[in-house]
Amino acid sequence: MRRGILLTALASLLAGSLVACADQDGDSPSGGGDTPLIGVILPDSATSVRWETADRRFLQAAFEAAGVDYDIQNAQGDRTQFQTIADQMLTSGVNVLMIVNLDSGTGQAVLDKATTQGVATIDYDRLTLGGDAAYYVSFDNVRVGQLQGEGLVQCLADQGVEEPVVAYLNGAPTDNNATLFKEGYDSVLAPMFESGEYQKGPDQDVPEWDNTQAGTIFEQMMTQTDNEVDGVLAANDGLGNAAISVLRRLGLNGSIPVTGQDATVGGLQNILAGDQCMTVYKAVEQEANAAADLAIALANGEQPDTGQSDTDPESGREVPAVLLEPQSIFQDNVKDVVDDGYVSAEELCDGDFAALCADAGIG
């Protein structure tokens, strides 16, 4: 279970002055003698653009601000490459290895090897089931799903649809976060299905969070139901956009609420255009800063108390954790994401979206 008070800052863990040249592109770590070297493996850049546009950027900034060496690489969805990168980082002498697993099996193998070699580990964003990471840094992912479910309920109410048919496009079955998201939105929507207020439509996982497969799956859902779908619970913006692309071809975009997650530029543009109901914004800069501070503390031999934990459902182990709070984003508060610096007005308001941004007070 989750417990404790939300960690507000870990910056106080940094002791002394650490000075080193930081690696800029993640291709090769910079040398620094006794300076900590932190290795980070990101999962891909296809399922969500956040890994390259946000996580890499904010982790890099945090490490550079602290003056530590780092090596950030992306496995691009390839499990063999994930393990190869891990082996290279361990050989290069990283003090701490931070991973976003592609699946718990691959992640556990990498964590076990790191532990055997005396390297401290952190699960970033996704918990590795059965793993032994020293810390887990993420968002309250059940709450993310609850916000998605609540958002869809709000948008369906705004549409005035009676007994709406709701379809699910869930994330990858190999991703524990996808399980937690579904737990969250089921907690909101399942009672409505049981009462008959809503009707349960097709419910399908999307392997590997693959957006192309998501489009095919959703097209099949629409065919299966004779286009009788009134709302789509899509687990992230990529899956949501896949559904919207199908709805656009059918001339139904804007009339069927679709959820999302990650507050990507594309997702926010879909919201401004009225094609997407909402997204969930996760302040990745806070997540990256918390993970970086923990990594540096571990590299310096410290074991900070985060005041929180999360239970590994496979092993039952209580994993020390930092679990941050997500935020719902609708058309009337898209500006919050821009004001927070997560996306820029320039990239969001490009071309045809300039007028929509002006209407939303973004400029």
C-alpha positions in Angstrom: 0.0 0.0 0.0 1.1 3.6 -0.4 1.8 5.4 2.7 3.5 8.5 4.1 3.6 12.1 3.1 4.4 13.2 -0.4 8.1 14.0 -0.7 8.4 17.7 -1.4 12.1 18.0 -2.0 15.3 15.8 -2.1 17.7 18.6 -2.9 19.0 18.7 0.7 20.5 15.3 0.2 23.2 16.8 -2.0 26.2 17.4 0.2 29.3 19.3 -0.8 30.3 20.6 -4.2 30.4 18.1 -7.1 32.2 19.4 -10.2 32.5 17.4 -13.4 31.8 17.6 -17.1 28.4 16.0 -17.9 27.8 13.9 -20.9 25.6 15.8 -23.4 24.1 13.1 -25.6 24.2 9.9 -23.7 26.4 8.1 -26.3 29.4 7.8 -23.9 29.9 8.7 -20.3 32.4 11.4 -19.3 35.2 10.5 -17.0 35.3 12.2 -13.6 37.5 10.2 -11.2 35.6 10.1 -7.9 32.7 11.9 -9.3 29.5 9.8 -9.4 28.5 8.3 -12.7 24.7 7.7 -13.2 23.4 5.5 -15.9 19.8 5.9 -17.2 18.0 3.6 -19.7 14.9 5.0 -21.2 12.5 2.6 -22.9 11.7 4.0 -26.4 10.6 7.1 -28.3 7.6 5.6 -30.2 5.0 4.8 -27.5 5.2 8.3 -26.0 7.3 11.3 -27.1 7.8 12.2 -23.4 10.8 10.0 -22.9 12.9 12.0 -25.3 11.2 15.4 -25.2 10.8 15.6 -21.4 12.5 12.9 -19.3 15.8 13.0 -21.0 15.8 16.8 -21.0 14.9 17.1 -17.3 17.2 14.3 -16.1 20.1 15.8 -18.1 19.4 19.3 -16.6 19.3 17.8 -13.0 22.6 16.0 -13.4 24.3 19.0 -15.0 23.1 21.2 -12.2 24.5 18.8 -9.6 27.8 18.5 -11.5 27.7 14.7 -11.8 28.6 12.5 -14.8 25.8 10.7 -16.5 25.0 8.4 -19.4 21.4 8.5 -20.7 20.5 6.0 -23.5 17.3 4.8 -25.1 16.6 1.1 -25.8 14.1 2.0 -28.5 11.8 -0.8 -27.5 14.4 -3.5 -28.1 14.8 -5.9 -25.1 18.2 -7.2 -26.4 19.4 -3.6 -26.8 18.1 -2.8 -23.3 20.3 -5.5 -21.8 23.3 -4.6 -24.0 23.1 -1.0 -22.8 22.9 -2.1 -19.2 26.0 -4.3 -19.7 27.9 -1.4 -21.2 26.9 0.9 -18.4 27.9 -1.6 -15.7 31.2 -2.2 -17.5 31.8 1.6 -17.7 31.6 1.8 -13.9 28.3 3.5 -13.2 27.6 4.0 -9.5 23.9 3.9 -9.9 21.7 2.5 -12.7 18.2 3.9 -13.2 15.9 2.1 -15.6 12.4 2.4 -17.2 11.8 -1.3 -17.9 10.3 -2.6 -21.1 8.8 -5.5 -19.1 9.4 -6.8 -15.7 11.3 -9.9 -16.8 13.9 -7.9 -18.7 14.1 -5.3 -16.0 14.5 -7.8 -13.3 17.5 -9.5 -15.1 19.2 -6.1 -15.4 18.5 -5.1 -11.8 19.8 -8.5 -10.6 23.1 -8.1 -12.5 23.6 -4.6 -11.2 23.0 -5.7 -7.6 25.4 -8.6 -8.0 28.0 -6.0 -9.1 27.3 -3.7 -6.1 25.6 -1.1 -8.2 22.6 0.7 -6.6 19.4 0.7 -8.7 16.3 2.9 -9.2 13.0 2.0 -11.0 12.0 5.2 -12.8 8.4 5.6 -13.7 7.6 1.9 -13.9 8.0 -0.6 -11.0 9.8 -3.8 -12.0 7.7 -6.6 -10.5 9.9 -9.1 -8.6 12.8 -6.7 -8.9 15.1 -5.4 -6.1 15.5 -1.7 -7.0 16.5 0.4 -4.0 13.9 3.0 -4.9 10.9 3.6 -7.1 10.1 7.1 -8.5 6.9 7.7 -10.3 3.4 9.2 -10.0 0.4 7.8 -8.2 -0.6 5.7 -11.2 -3.9 4.5 -9.7 -4.8 8.1 -9.3 -3.8 8.8 -12.9 -6.4 6.2 -14.0 -9.0 7.6 -11.6 -8.5 11.1 -13.2 -9.0 9.5 -16.6 -12.2 7.8 -15.5 -13.5 10.9 -13.8 -12.6 13.0 -16.9 -14.5 10.7 -19.2 -17.5 10.8 -16.9 -17.4 14.6 -17.0 -17.1 14.8 -20.8 -19.9 12.3 -21.4 -22.1 14.3 -19.0 -21.3 17.4 -21.1 -22.3 15.5 -24.2 -25.6 14.6 -22.6 -25.3 11.0 -23.7 -27.7 8.5 -22.0 -26.4 5.0 -21.2 -23.2 5.6 -23.2 -21.2 2.7 -24.5 -17.6 3.1 -23.3 -14.6 1.3 -25.0 -11.3 0.7 -23.4 -7.9 1.0 -25.1 -5.6 -0.2 -22.3 -1.8 0.0 -22.3 0.6 -2.9 -22.6 -0.2 -6.0 -20.5 3.5 -6.2 -19.7 3.6 -2.8 -18.1 2.6 -2.7 -14.5 1.7 1.0 -14.9 -1.0 0.0 -17.4 -2.4 -2.4 -14.8 -2.5 0.5 -12.2 -4.1 2.9 -14.7 -6.9 0.4 -15.4 -7.4 -0.2 -11.7 -7.9 3.5 -11.4 -10.4 4.0 -14.2 -12.2 0.8 -13.4 -12.8 2.1 -9.9 -14.7 5.0 -11.4 -16.4 3.3 -14.4 -17.1 -0.3 -13.2 -19.8 0.8 -10.7 -21.5 2.7 -13.5 -21.5 -0.4 -15.7 -22.9 -2.4 -12.9 -25.7 0.0 -12.3 -26.6 0.2 -16.0 -25.9 3.9 -16.1 -23.1 3.1 -18.7 -22.7 0.2 -21.0 -19.4 -1.6 -21.2 -18.0 -1.7 -24.8 -14.9 -3.5 -26.1 -12.0 -3.7 -23.7 -8.6 -4.5 -25.2 -4.9 -4.2 -24.3 -2.6 -2.7 -26.8 0.7 -4.7 -27.1 3.8 -2.6 -26.4 1.6 0.5 -26.3 2.0 0.4 -30.1 0.0 3.3 -31.6 -0.3 1.6 -35.0 -1.8 -1.5 -33.5 -4.0 0.7 -31.4 -5.5 2.2 -34.5 -6.2 -1.2 -36.0 -7.7 -2.5 -32.7 -10.0 0.6 -32.4 -11.1 0.3 -36.0 -12.1 -3.3 -35.3 -14.0 -2.1 -32.2 -15.9 0.4 -34.3 -16.8 -2.3 -36.9 -17.7 -4.7 -34.1 -20.2 -2.3 -32.6 -21.5 -0.7 -35.8 -19.8 2.5 -34.7 -22.0 2.5 -31.5 -19.2 3.7 -29.2 -20.0 6.9 -27.2 -16.7 7.3 -25.2 -13.1 6.0 -25.4 -11.0 5.4 -22.3 -7.6 5.6 -24.0 -4.7 5.0 -21.6 -2.3 7.6 -23.1 -2.3 10.4 -25.7 -0.7 8.1 -28.3 -3.5 5.6 -28.0 -6.0 8.4 -27.9 -4.6 9.9 -31.1 -4.9 6.5 -32.8 -8.6 6.3 -31.9 -9.1 9.9 -33.0 -7.5 9.2 -36.4 -10.1 6.4 -36.9 -12.9 8.7 -35.7 -11.7 11.4 -38.1 -11.9 9.0 -41.0 -15.5 8.1 -39.9 -16.5 11.8 -39.5 -17.0 11.2 -35.8 -14.1 13.1 -34.3 -15.2 15.7 -31.7 -18.5 13.9 -31.1 -17.1 11.0 -29.1 -15.0 11.9 -26.0 -11.5 10.3 -25.9 -9.1 10.4 -22.9 -5.4 10.4 -22.8 -2.3 10.8 -20.6 1.1 12.5 -20.7 0.0 16.0 -21.9 2.0 15.6 -25.1 1.9 18.4 -27.7 -0.2 16.2 -30.0 -2.6 15.4 -27.1 -3.0 19.0 -26.1 -3.6 20.0 -29.7 -6.3 17.4 -29.9 -7.9 18.9 -26.8 -7.7 22.4 -28.2 -9.3 21.2 -31.4 -12.1 19.5 -29.5 -11.2 16.0 -30.6 -9.8 14.8 -27.2 -11.7 15.1 -24.0 -8.8 15.4 -21.6 -5.3 14.2 -20.7 -3.4 13.7 -17.5 -0.4 15.9 -16.9 2.5 14.4 -14.9 5.1 17.0 -14.0 8.0 15.0 -15.3 10.5 17.7 -14.1 9.5 16.9 -10.5 9.9 13.2 -11.2 13.3 13.6 -12.9 14.6 15.9 -10.1 13.5 13.5 -7.4 15.1 10.5 -9.2 18.3 12.4 -9.9 18.6 13.5 -6.2 18.1 9.9 -5.1 20.6 8.6 -7.6 23.2 11.1 -6.4 22.5 10.2 -2.7 22.9 6.5 -3.5 26.2 7.2 -5.3 27.4 9.0 -2.2 26.6 6.0 0.0 23.4 7.5 1.5 20.0 5.8 2.0 17.5 8.6 2.2 14.1 8.1 3.7 11.4 9.2 1.2 8.5 8.8 3.7 6.6 6.7 1.1 6.6 3.2 -0.2 4.8 1.1 -2.8 4.1 -2.6 -2.6 5.4 -4.9 -5.3 2.3 -7.1 -6.0 4.5 -10.0 -7.1 7.0 -10.2 -4.2 5.1 -8.3 -1.5 8.2 -6.2 -0.9 7.7 -2.7 0.3 9.7 -0.5 -2.1 10.8 2.9 -0.8 9.2 5.3 -3.2 8.5 8.9 -4.4 4.9 9.0 -5.7 3.9 12.4 -7.2 0.4 13.7 -7.8 -1.0 14.0 -11.4 -3.3 16.7 -12.7 -6.3 16.5 -15.1 -6.1 18.8 -18.2 -9.2 19.9 -20.1 -9.6 22.5 -22.8 -9.9 25.3 -20.2 -6.6 24.6 -18.4 -4.3 23.5 -21.2 -2.4 26.7 -20.3 -1.3 25.2 -17.0 1.0 22.8 -18.9 2.5 25.6 -20.9 2.9 27.8 -17.8 4.7 24.9 -16.1 7.3 24.8 -18.9 6.5 21.2 -19.9 5.7 22.3 -23.5 6.3 25.6 -25.2 3.7 27.9 -26.6 5.7 28.0 -29.9 5.5 24.2 -30.5 1.9 23.9 -29.2 0.5 26.9 -31.1 2.1 26.2 -34.5 0.2 26.8 -37.7 -3.6 26.2 -37.5 -3.4 25.9 -33.7 -2.4 29.6 -33.2 -6.0 30.8 -33.1 -7.1 28.0 -30.8 -4.2 28.9 -28.4 -5.3 32.5 -28.5 -8.8 31.5 -27.5 -7.3 29.4 -24.6 -5.2 32.4 -23.4 -2.0 30.8 -24.6 0.4 33.0 -26.5 
